């Protein structure tokens, strides 16, 4: 899968959805439709962290259904929100742009049937305009707002990198609201510089700061959206992203595991999965700016989704972790 292929497929979906025979009359009142918040943002920005916070600490007596997509083979873990029995999570794992519109439409209809709000968390390489078109085509739902989550530490590099700049810019331009995540890692001056950078790419978008201690999940609540600007010109990408699944074939030491993530090449955009080291299993996630290694009780099968800019970098990263690309 590549960013270019994703954009081409998304554009085709937009065209098909715009001409569906069951497309609702948007001039009619929307009193009976459920608002949908489209949650976008590049890989590793912090979308799931915000969604989990909303699901576990949202308004009382307010039914929120979530549709969670991700790239690669790793499944979303519903136990993250299992402590709240009133919540329903609809899982459609895999990049939504690369599934059929019909599958996503059915998921939206089901999630909207008994909810006050639906949050669709898009894959980090999904095209927001394609997904917005699918939402708007449903008679059960309407697009309330598009929220783009930005990694405050990584955004400048992402906008300078030809492999990621086009898609990241497109996610910002599509947004009604931008959530600037991980601001606790920046000083006041650096934070102001990042906000100015966002404003240059997407002028006029309100920027909401979010930190680990105080996630700005309330920005995901419906009510202030005005509809997406679906006529935006395509922002092209000059490069291609490589997405692979790697299976662990050899256990490595904890020292090697930590060293590989601490020295991760900028050519590795994102990794996420489970790995085994020294007879224990770990949930691992990384971007080139950050990584997390968390022990898990159950023995894992050792599988990792890796997103990178070159095949050589992906292969080298995989090998260092005792994995083989499948």
VOBA-1610 file (N, C-alpha, C; in pm, whole numbers, padded with zeros to 5 digits, always signed):
BEGIN
Unk+00085-00118+00000Unk+00000+00000+00000Unk+00089+00124+00000Unk+00056+00224-00076Unk+00132+00348-00079Unk+00038+00463-00059Unk+00097+00580-00020Unk+00016+00699-00003Unk-00049+00739-00134Unk+00025+00727-00245Unk-00029+00765-00375Unk-00147+00677-00413Unk-00133+00546-00394Unk-00242+00454-00424Unk-00363+00484-00337Unk-00339+00512-00209Unk-00449+00544-00118Unk-00526+00665-00167Unk-00455+00769-00209Unk-00521+00891-00256Unk-00600+00866-00384Unk-00543+00787-00474Unk-00614+00758-00598Unk-00742+00680-00571Unk-00733+00581-00483Unk-00850+00500-00449Unk-00954+00585-00378Unk-00906+00674-00289Unk-00998+00761-00216Unk-01073+00853-00312Unk-01002+00906-00412Unk-01067+00995-00508Unk-01175+00921-00586Unk-01148+00795-00623Unk-01248+00715-00694Unk-01369+00692-00604Unk-01346+00664-00475Unk-01456+00644-00383Unk-01543+00769-00371Unk-01476+00884-00364Unk-01550+01010-00354Unk-01644+01027-00473Unk-01595+00994-00592Unk-01677+01006-00713Unk-01795+00910-00708Unk-01770+00785-00668Unk-01877+00686-00663Unk-01981+00722-00558Unk-01936+00765-00441Unk-02031+00798-00335Unk-02117+00918-00371Unk-02059+01011-00446Unk-02134+01131-00484Unk-02250+01098-00578Unk-02246+00980-00642Unk-02350+00943-00738Unk-02429+00820-00694Unk-02424+00791-00563Unk-02503+00678-00514Unk-02652+00709-00526Unk-02735+00612-00567Unk-02878+00639-00583Unk-02949+00667-00451Unk-02893+00618-00337Unk-02959+00640-00209Unk-02904+00762-00135Unk-02832+00847-00206Unk-02776+00966-00145Unk-02890+01055-00094Unk-02887+01093+00035Unk-02999+01166+00091Unk-03006+01310+00044Unk-03123+01369+00057Unk-03145+01510+00025Unk-03094+01594+00141Unk-02982+01664+00124Unk-02923+01740+00232Unk-02997+01870+00260Unk-03098+01901+00181Unk-03180+02019+00210Unk-03287+01987+00313Unk-03306+01857+00340Unk-03407+01815+00437Unk-03355+01833+00579Unk-03444+01847+00678Unk-03401+01861+00817Unk-03320+01740+00863Unk-03224+01763+00955Unk-03137+01657+01002Unk-03171+01611+01143Unk-03292+01635+01187Unk-03328+01608+01325Unk-03313+01461+01361Unk-03330+01373+01264Unk-03328+01230+01294Unk-03195+01164+01261Unk-03097+01240+01218Unk-02967+01182+01185Unk-02870+01201+01300Unk-02772+01112+01307Unk-02674+01115+01416Unk-02549+01189+01371Unk-02498+01283+01452Unk-02375+01353+01413Unk-02254+01260+01418Unk-02166+01277+01321Unk-02043+01198+01314Unk-01925+01293+01318Unk-01832+01267+01407Unk-01706+01340+01413Unk-01598+01253+01349Unk-01534+01306+01247Unk-01427+01234+01179Unk-01295+01273+01243Unk-01229+01176+01305Unk-01104+01200+01376Unk-00988+01157+01288Unk-00909+01252+01242Unk-00798+01223+01152Unk-00666+01267+01217Unk-00560+01245+01146Unk-00427+01280+01196Unk-00328+01173+01155Unk-00204+01212+01135Unk-00105+01120+01083Unk-00070+01013+01186Unk-00003+00910+01139Unk+00035+00795+01222Unk+00110+00840+01348Unk+00064+00793+01462Unk+00131+00822+01588Unk+00100+00957+01649Unk+00003+01029+01593Unk-00027+01163+01644Unk-00091+01159+01782Unk-00167+01053+01811Unk-00233+01044+01940Unk-00384+01039+01932Unk-00438+00994+01817Unk-00583+00990+01798Unk-00651+00894+01897Unk-00596+00773+01908Unk-00659+00673+01994Unk-00656+00716+02140Unk-00549+00782+02183Unk-00542+00832+02321Unk-00657+00928+02350Unk-00685+01018+02258Unk-00794+01113+02276Unk-00929+01042+02273Unk-00944+00946+02182Unk-01071+00875+02171Unk-01099+00796+02299Unk-00999+00725+02351Unk-01018+00647+02472Unk-01054+00739+02589Unk-00990+00857+02596Unk-01024+00951+02702Unk-01168+00998+02692Unk-01214+01023+02569Unk-01353+01065+02549Unk-01450+00955+02589Unk-01419+00831+02551Unk-01508+00719+02579Unk-01515+00687+02728Unk-01408+00713+02800Unk-01405+00678+02942Unk-01439+00794+03034Unk-01440+00916+02984Unk-01468+01031+03070Unk-01562+01131+03006Unk-01639+01085+02905Unk-01730+01173+02835Unk-01853+01209+02917Unk-01944+01287+02860Unk-02063+01331+02933Unk-02148+01213+02979Unk-02209+01220+03097Unk-02296+01112+03144Unk-02424+01105+03061Unk-02479+00985+03050Unk-02605+00964+02977Unk-02595+01012+02832Unk-02478+00998+02776Unk-02454+01040+02637Unk-02390+00922+02565Unk-02463+00867+02469Unk-02421+00743+02402Unk-02323+00775+02289Unk-02201+00725+02302Unk-02099+00745+02200Unk-02061+00610+02142Unk-02073+00596+02012Unk-02023+00478+01942Unk-01900+00517+01862Unk-01804+00428+01857Unk-01680+00457+01786Unk-01655+00354+01678Unk-01609+00401+01564Unk-01562+00314+01457Unk-01412+00338+01447Unk-01334+00236+01471Unk-01189+00249+01479Unk-01125+00176+01362Unk-01047+00246+01285Unk-00972+00187+01174Unk-00824+00201+01204Unk-00746+00109+01154Unk-00601+00124+01164Unk-00538+00056+01044Unk-00414+00092+01017Unk-00343+00034+00904Unk-00268-00088+00953Unk-00263-00191+00872Unk-00190-00311+00907Unk-00275-00412+00981Unk-00211-00509+01040Unk-00281-00625+01095Unk-00314-00613+01243Unk-00257-00514+01314Unk-00279-00507+01458Unk-00421-00462+01488Unk-00490-00536+01573Unk-00628-00506+01606Unk-00636-00403+01719Unk-00735-00316+01712Unk-00765-00224+01821Unk-00806-00306+01943Unk-00761-00266+02061Unk-00788-00341+02183Unk-00911-00284+02253Unk-01027-00349+02246Unk-01148-00295+02308Unk-01142-00292+02458Unk-01047-00364+02521Unk-01036-00361+02667Unk-00994-00224+02717Unk-00945-00138+02626Unk-00909-00002+02665Unk-01030+00073+02719Unk-01150+00036+02674Unk-01270+00105+02718Unk-01370+00011+02783Unk-01326-00108+02819Unk-01417-00210+02870Unk-01474-00174+03007Unk-01410-00082+03079Unk-01459-00048+03212Unk-01585+00037+03206Unk-01625+00081+03089Unk-01748+00159+03075Unk-01848+00076+02996Unk-01944+00015+03067Unk-02032-00083+03003Unk-02134-00018+02911Unk-02150+00112+02917Unk-02249+00179+02833Unk-02196+00209+02694Unk-02069+00180+02669Unk-02008+00216+02543Unk-02008+00099+02445Unk-02022+00131+02319Unk-02011+00032+02214Unk-01899+00074+02120Unk-01816-00019+02083Unk-01708+00010+01990Unk-01724-00080+01868Unk-01744-00019+01754Unk-01757-00092+01627Unk-01620-00095+01563Unk-01564-00214+01544Unk-01429-00226+01492Unk-01430-00264+01345Unk-01369-00182+01262Unk-01354-00215+01120Unk-01206-00200+01086Unk-01126-00288+01142Unk-00981-00274+01131Unk-00935-00279+00986Unk-00835-00198+00958Unk-00784-00181+00823Unk-00817-00042+00776Unk-00738+00011+00686Unk-00759+00148+00640Unk-00896+00163+00575Unk-00975+00254+00625Unk-01111+00269+00574Unk-01113+00308+00427Unk-01014+00386+00385Unk-01010+00428+00245Unk-00989+00310+00151Unk-00933+00203+00204Unk-00901+00089+00119Unk-01003-00023+00130Unk-01108-00001+00211Unk-01218-00094+00215Unk-01324-00045+00118Unk-01424-00128+00092Unk-01531-00083+00006Unk-01615+00019+00080Unk-01670+00114+00008Unk-01758+00214+00068Unk-01877+00148+00134Unk-01923+00037+00078Unk-02041-00031+00131Unk-02014-00081+00272Unk-01897-00138+00296Unk-01865-00189+00430Unk-01864-00077+00532Unk-01800+00034+00500Unk-01794+00145+00593Unk-01933+00205+00613Unk-02012+00213+00507Unk-02147+00267+00517Unk-02232+00184+00612Unk-02221+00051+00603Unk-02296-00035+00692Unk-02252-00018+00837Unk-02122-00001+00858Unk-02072+00023+00993Unk-02126+00154+01049Unk-02131+00256+00965Unk-02184+00386+01008Unk-02331+00375+01044Unk-02408+00307+00961Unk-02552+00292+00988Unk-02574+00219+01120Unk-02497+00112+01143Unk-02512+00037+01266Unk-02472+00117+01389Unk-02362+00191+01378Unk-02315+00269+01492Unk-02407+00386+01523Unk-02469+00443+01418Unk-02556+00560+01436Unk-02693+00524+01489Unk-02731+00397+01478Unk-02868+00356+01511Unk-02906+00385+01655Unk-02812+00369+01748Unk-02844+00386+01891Unk-02739+00472+01959Unk-02707+00586+01900Unk-02602+00670+01956Unk-02640+00817+01947Unk-02585+00894+02040Unk-02597+01039+02033Unk-02485+01099+01949Unk-02376+01023+01936Unk-02260+01069+01861Unk-02181+00949+01812Unk-02132+00955+01690Unk-02040+00854+01637Unk-01906+00922+01611Unk-01798+00861+01658Unk-01664+00908+01626Unk-01598+00806+01535Unk-01559+00848+01418Unk-01488+00762+01324Unk-01340+00798+01329Unk-01262+00710+01391Unk-01118+00732+01394Unk-01056+00672+01269Unk-01002+00757+01185Unk-00947+00713+01057Unk-00804+00666+01073Unk-00763+00578+00983Unk-00623+00540+00976Unk-00537+00664+00954Unk-00413+00657+01002Unk-00322+00771+00987Unk-00287+00807+00846Unk-00314+00717+00750Unk-00285+00749+00610Unk-00414+00757+00528Unk-00527+00772+00597Unk-00656+00782+00527Unk-00678+00924+00476Unk-00752+00934+00368Unk-00786+01064+00311Unk-00916+01115+00374Unk-00913+01230+00443Unk-01032+01277+00514Unk-01148+01312+00423Unk-01120+01360+00303Unk-01228+01400+00213Unk-01308+01280+00163Unk-01238+01170+00137Unk-01309+01049+00094Unk-01402+01000+00204Unk-01354+00998+00328Unk-01436+00951+00439Unk-01553+01046+00465Unk-01528+01175+00451Unk-01636+01272+00470Unk-01747+01252+00368Unk-01711+01218+00247Unk-01810+01192+00144Unk-01895+01070+00179Unk-01832+00966+00233Unk-01906+00846+00270Unk-02005+00879+00382Unk-01961+00957+00480Unk-02049+00996+00591Unk-02168+01075+00539Unk-02143+01171+00454Unk-02248+01258+00403Unk-02348+01184+00315Unk-02307+01070+00263Unk-02397+00993+00176Unk-02498+00909+00254Unk-02480+00898+00386Unk-02566+00811+00464Unk-02693+00882+00510Unk-02810+00818+00500Unk-02935+00877+00547Unk-02947+00876+00699Unk-02860+00800+00767Unk-02868+00786+00912Unk-02778+00884+00987Unk-02686+00949+00915Unk-02583+01028+00982Unk-02552+01155+00904Unk-02488+01249+00974Unk-02437+01367+00905Unk-02301+01404+00964Unk-02218+01465+00883Unk-02084+01504+00925Unk-02093+01630+01011Unk-02054+01617+01137Unk-02058+01732+01227Unk-01930+01813+01220Unk-01817+01745+01220Unk-01689+01814+01212Unk-01577+01716+01182Unk-01468+01770+01128Unk-01345+01694+01108Unk-01242+01750+01205Unk-01186+01662+01287Unk-01084+01700+01385Unk-00953+01634+01345Unk-00849+01714+01329Unk-00718+01660+01293Unk-00624+01671+01412Unk-00564+01559+01451Unk-00470+01555+01562Unk-00328+01565+01506Unk-00249+01654+01567Unk-00113+01680+01520Unk-00014+01648+01631Unk+00092+01578+01597Unk+00201+01553+01690Unk+00287+01679+01696Unk+00285+01748+01810Unk+00355+01875+01822Unk+00505+01863+01799Unk+00562+01745+01832Unk+00705+01725+01819Unk+00743+01692+01675Unk+00657+01620+01604Unk+00693+01565+01472Unk+00641+01646+01354Unk+00549+01739+01376Unk+00478+01802+01264Unk+00571+01873+01166Unk+00673+01942+01215Unk+00761+02013+01122Unk+00834+01917+01030Unk+00884+01808+01087Unk+00953+01708+01004Unk+00856+01646+00905Unk+00733+01619+00947Unk+00634+01558+00858Unk+00601+01648+00741Unk+00596+01778+00764Unk+00565+01872+00656Unk+00686+01900+00567Unk+00804+01866+00614Unk+00925+01882+00533Unk+00960+01755+00456Unk+00905+01642+00500Unk+00935+01513+00440Unk+00845+01492+00316Unk+00903+01478+00196Unk+00819+01462+00076Unk+00730+01339+00078Unk+00764+01240+00161Unk+00682+01119+00169Unk+00554+01142+00249Unk+00556+01240+00338Unk+00442+01260+00427Unk+00376+01397+00415Unk+00445+01494+00356Unk+00399+01633+00357Unk+00260+01650+00297Unk+00236+01587+00181Unk+00109+01607+00112Unk-00010+01558+00193Unk+00002+01440+00250Unk-00109+01383+00326Unk-00132+01459+00455Unk-00024+01495+00526Unk-00038+01570+00651Unk-00102+01706+00624Unk-00058+01773+00518Unk-00118+01902+00484Unk-00265+01887+00450Unk-00298+01782+00380Unk-00438+01759+00343Unk-00525+01735+00467Unk-00472+01663+00564Unk-00546+01640+00688Unk-00568+01770+00764Unk-00471+01860+00760Unk-00486+01989+00826Unk-00587+02078+00754Unk-00579+02082+00622Unk-00668+02167+00544Unk-00813+02121+00557Unk-00833+01991+00572Unk-00969+01937+00584Unk-01033+01967+00718Unk-00952+01997+00819Unk-01001+02004+00956Unk-01082+02129+00985Unk-01184+02112+01070Unk-01251+02226+01132Unk-01179+02268+01257Unk-01121+02169+01326Unk-01048+02193+01451Unk-00919+02111+01446Unk-00810+02170+01491Unk-00682+02100+01501Unk-00649+02083+01648Unk-00621+01959+01689Unk-00575+01932+01825Unk-00424+01912+01822Unk-00353+01998+01892Unk-00208+01990+01898Unk-00170+01905+02018Unk-00135+01779+01992Unk-00108+01682+02099Unk+00038+01687+02142Unk+00063+01638+02262Unk+00198+01626+02319Unk+00263+01761+02344Unk+00182+01863+02377Unk+00238+01996+02400Unk+00322+02003+02527Unk+00308+01905+02616Unk+00390+01903+02737Unk+00537+01878+02706Unk+00567+01843+02581Unk+00707+01819+02543Unk+00771+01941+02477Unk+00696+02051+02471Unk+00747+02173+02409Unk+00747+02288+02508Unk+00841+02379+02491Unk+00837+02504+02564Unk+00736+02598+02502Unk+00709+02710+02568Unk+00609+02805+02519Unk+00647+02860+02382Unk+00774+02894+02363Unk+00818+02949+02235Unk+00805+02846+02123Unk+00846+02722+02151Unk+00835+02617+02049Unk+00689+02590+02014Unk+00603+02592+02114Unk+00460+02570+02090Unk+00402+02678+02000Unk+00440+02802+02024Unk+00393+02913+01941Unk+00440+02897+01797Unk+00562+02846+01780Unk+00616+02825+01645Unk+00537+02717+01571Unk+00499+02611+01643Unk+00422+02504+01581Unk+00283+02554+01543Unk+00220+02631+01630Unk+00088+02687+01598Unk+00097+02776+01474Unk+00204+02855+01464Unk+00223+02940+01346Unk+00242+02855+01221Unk+00312+02744+01233Unk+00332+02653+01120Unk+00199+02596+01073Unk+00116+02554+01166Unk-00016+02501+01132Unk-00100+02609+01064Unk-00094+02730+01115Unk-00172+02840+01058Unk-00129+02873+00916Unk-00001+02853+00885Unk+00046+02876+00748Unk-00012+02774+00651Unk-00026+02650+00699Unk-00079+02543+00613Unk-00231+02552+00603Unk-00297+02578+00715Unk-00444+02579+00720Unk-00491+02703+00796Unk-00490+02818+00731Unk-00525+02942+00799Unk-00667+02939+00856Unk-00683+02995+00975Unk-00815+03012+01033Unk-00866+02895+01116Unk-00795+02782+01116Unk-00841+02669+01195Unk-00807+02692+01342Unk-00905+02676+01431Unk-00873+02686+01574Unk-00782+02571+01616Unk-00683+02601+01698Unk-00588+02502+01745Unk-00609+02483+01896Unk-00638+02361+01936Unk-00661+02327+02076Unk-00541+02247+02126Unk-00478+02294+02234Unk-00360+02225+02287Unk-00402+02110+02377Unk-00328+02001+02368Unk-00359+01880+02444Unk-00230+01821+02498Unk-00232+01777+02622Unk-00114+01717+02684Unk-00150+01582+02743Unk-00049+01510+02788Unk-00073+01379+02849Unk-00158+01393+02974Unk-00132+01496+03053Unk-00207+01516+03177Unk-00348+01567+03153Unk-00365+01647+03048Unk-00495+01706+03019Unk-00530+01686+02871Unk-00575+01566+02833Unk-00613+01543+02693Unk-00735+01629+02655Unk-00729+01689+02539Unk-00837+01778+02496Unk-00946+01701+02422Unk-00995+01593+02484Unk-01092+01508+02416Unk-01227+01574+02399Unk-01257+01677+02478Unk-01386+01746+02464Unk-01400+01812+02328Unk-01289+01836+02259Unk-01294+01894+02125Unk-01355+01798+02024Unk-01372+01671+02064Unk-01433+01573+01975Unk-01585+01574+01984Unk-01640+01642+02082Unk-01784+01644+02098Unk-01850+01725+01987Unk-01967+01681+01947Unk-02036+01744+01835Unk-02096+01879+01876Unk-02133+01957+01776Unk-02211+02076+01804Unk-02166+02202+01736Unk-02040+02212+01696Unk-01993+02337+01639Unk-01943+02323+01495Unk-01954+02204+01439Unk-01908+02184+01301Unk-01999+02253+01202Unk-01943+02290+01088Unk-02021+02358+00986Unk-02019+02284+00853Unk-01967+02162+00853Unk-01962+02086+00728Unk-01827+02098+00663Unk-01780+01989+00605Unk-01645+01988+00549Unk-01640+02058+00414Unk-01522+02116+00386Unk-01501+02178+00256Unk-01460+02074+00156Unk-01557+02002+00101Unk-01525+01884+00020Unk-01471+01917-00118Unk-01467+02045-00154Unk-01418+02081-00287Unk-01269+02113-00287Unk-01201+02085-00176Unk-01058+02117-00167Unk-00978+02041-00273Unk-00883+02111-00335Unk-00797+02047-00433Unk-00709+01942-00366Unk-00680+01838-00440Unk-00592+01733-00389Unk-00453+01789-00363Unk-00396+01760-00245Unk-00258+01794-00215Unk-00176+01670-00243Unk-00091+01676-00342Unk-00021+01557-00389Unk+00098+01524-00299Unk+00135+01398-00297Unk+00254+01352-00225Unk+00362+01320-00327Unk+00486+01358-00295Unk+00596+01335-00387Unk+00659+01197-00368Unk+00620+01126-00262Unk+00680+00997-00236Unk+00575+00893-00205Unk+00620+00774-00173Unk+00531+00663-00144Unk+00567+00604-00008Unk+00464+00576+00071Unk+00485+00510+00198Unk+00472+00359+00180Unk+00554+00286+00249Unk+00552+00140+00246Unk+00492+00090+00377Unk+00391+00005+00367Unk+00326-00052+00485Unk+00341-00204+00478Unk+00404-00263+00580Unk+00425-00407+00580Unk+00386-00465+00716Unk+00362-00594+00718Unk+00346-00669+00841Unk+00466-00763+00854Unk+00528-00759+00970Unk+00646-00844+00995Unk+00616-00937+01112Unk+00657-01062+01098Unk+00638-01161+01203Unk+00772-01192+01268Unk+00773-01196+01402Unk+00897-01222+01474Unk+00934-01369+01462Unk+01056-01395+01418Unk+01105-01531+01402Unk+01220-01562+01497Unk+01266-01460+01569Unk+01379-01479+01660Unk+01365-01383+01778Unk+01372-01437+01899Unk+01367-01351+02016Unk+01497-01273+02029Unk+01486-01148+02076Unk+01604-01065+02093Unk+01615-01024+02240Unk+01725-00963+02275Unk+01745-00919+02413Unk+01672-00786+02434Unk+01642-00754+02561Unk+01580-00626+02591Unk+01672-00511+02553Unk+01802-00532+02567Unk+01898-00428+02530Unk+01888-00397+02381Unk+01878-00502+02297Unk+01865-00482+02153Unk+01731-00419+02119Unk+01625-00461+02191Unk+01492-00405+02167Unk+01492-00255+02193Unk+01543-00216+02310Unk+01546-00073+02344Unk+01637+00005+02250Unk+01752-00052+02217Unk+01847+00019+02131Unk+01787+00045+01993Unk+01713-00053+01940Unk+01654-00036+01807Unk+01553+00078+01807Unk+01469+00086+01909Unk+01368+00191+01914Unk+01429+00326+01949Unk+01530+00328+02036Unk+01593+00454+02074Unk+01673+00515+01959Unk+01712+00433+01863Unk+01791+00481+01748Unk+01713+00462+01617Unk+01582+00473+01625Unk+01498+00450+01507Unk+01525+00554+01399Unk+01542+00507+01278Unk+01567+00594+01165Unk+01443+00679+01133Unk+01465+00799+01082Unk+01353+00884+01040Unk+01281+00825+00919Unk+01342+00726+00857Unk+01276+00658+00745Unk+01167+00563+00793Unk+01164+00534+00923Unk+01056+00454+00981Unk+00955+00551+01041Unk+00840+00561+00977Unk+00739+00657+01018Unk+00663+00608+01141Unk+00632+00479+01144Unk+00547+00426+01250Unk+00567+00275+01261Unk+00565+00224+01383Unk+00559+00080+01406Unk+00467+00055+01524Unk+00402-00062+01521Unk+00304-00092+01625Unk+00280-00243+01625Unk+00283-00305+01743Unk+00259-00448+01749Unk+00304-00508+01879Unk+00330-00639+01878Unk+00378-00711+01996Unk+00507-00784+01960Unk+00602-00783+02053Unk+00730-00851+02032Unk+00768-00927+02157Unk+00852-01029+02138Unk+00900-01110+02250Unk+01049-01084+02270Unk+01085-01067+02397Unk+01225-01046+02433Unk+01252-01110+02569Unk+01355-01193+02574Unk+01395-01258+02698Unk+01278-01329+02767Unk+01202-01405+02685Unk+01091-01490+02732Unk+00972-01411+02787Unk+00963-01283+02753Unk+00846-01204+02791Unk+00792-01133+02667Unk+00664-01095+02674Unk+00600-01031+02560Unk+00574-00883+02591Unk+00582-00802+02487Unk+00569-00658+02503Unk+00484-00598+02392Unk+00398-00503+02430Unk+00328-00419+02334Unk+00421-00303+02302Unk+00449-00284+02173Unk+00543-00179+02133Unk+00477-00085+02033Unk+00510+00043+02045Unk+00465+00144+01950Unk+00578+00244+01933Unk+00593+00297+01812Unk+00699+00394+01793Unk+00671+00485+01675Unk+00722+00607+01686Unk+00743+00697+01573Unk+00890+00733+01581Unk+00938+00816+01490Unk+01080+00849+01499Unk+01109+00944+01615Unk+01005+01005+01673Unk+01025+01096+01785Unk+00999+01031+01921Unk+00937+00914+01923Unk+00893+00859+02050Unk+00872+00708+02037Unk+00878+00638+02150Unk+00846+00495+02150Unk+00795+00454+02287Unk+00723+00343+02289Unk+00668+00290+02413Unk+00682+00138+02411Unk+00735+00081+02519Unk+00749-00064+02535Unk+00678-00102+02664Unk+00571-00179+02652Unk+00488-00210+02768Unk+00471-00360+02782Unk+00503-00413+02898Unk+00492-00557+02923Unk+00347-00601+02923Unk+00320-00719+02864Unk+00186-00777+02864Unk+00194-00918+02920Unk+00085-00961+02984Unk+00086-01090+03052Unk+00083-01207+02955Unk-00002-01199+02853Unk-00019-01311+02761Unk+00098-01320+02664Unk+00136-01442+02633Unk+00243-01466+02537Unk+00195-01426+02398Unk+00270-01343+02328Unk+00229-01295+02197Unk+00288-01380+02086Unk+00233-01363+01966Unk+00287-01434+01850Unk+00394-01351+01779Unk+00424-01232+01831Unk+00531-01151+01775Unk+00499-01101+01636Unk+00421-00995+01626Unk+00382-00941+01495Unk+00382-00789+01501Unk+00430-00728+01395Unk+00452-00584+01394Unk+00408-00524+01261Unk+00336-00413+01268Unk+00307-00334+01148Unk+00410-00222+01140Unk+00473-00208+01024Unk+00578-00108+01005Unk+00542-00020+00885Unk+00551+00112+00904Unk+00529+00207+00796Unk+00659+00284+00776Unk+00712+00282+00655Unk+00838+00350+00628Unk+00841+00414+00492Unk+00951+00482+00464Unk+00963+00552+00336Unk+01046+00476+00235Unk+01129+00381+00280Unk+01208+00301+00187Unk+01204+00154+00228Unk+01210+00067+00129Unk+01207-00077+00155Unk+01330-00119+00234Unk+01445-00057+00207Unk+01568-00093+00276Unk+01559-00060+00425Unk+01503+00056+00457Unk+01490+00096+00598Unk+01394+00004+00672Unk+01284-00030+00606Unk+01185-00120+00668Unk+01247-00257+00693Unk+01319-00310+00595Unk+01381-00441+00608Unk+01485-00442+00720Unk+01566-00337+00727Unk+01669-00329+00830Unk+01606-00319+00969Unk+01505-00238+00983Unk+01435-00221+01111Unk+01374-00354+01155Unk+01311-00423+01060Unk+01250-00552+01088Unk+01353-00654+01134Unk+01464-00660+01065Unk+01569-00756+01098Unk+01626-00731+01237Unk+01646-00605+01272Unk+01701-00570+01403Unk+01608-00614+01517Unk+01480-00627+01486Unk+01383-00669+01587Unk+01355-00819+01580Unk+01435-00890+01503Unk+01418-01035+01491Unk+01295-01075+01410Unk+01254-00989+01318Unk+01132-01013+01241Unk+01161-01035+01094Unk+01065-01099+01027Unk+01071-01120+00883Unk+00943-01064+00822Unk+00958-00983+00718Unk+00842-00925+00651Unk+00763-01035+00582Unk+00630-01035+00599Unk+00547-01139+00541Unk+00453-01079+00437
//
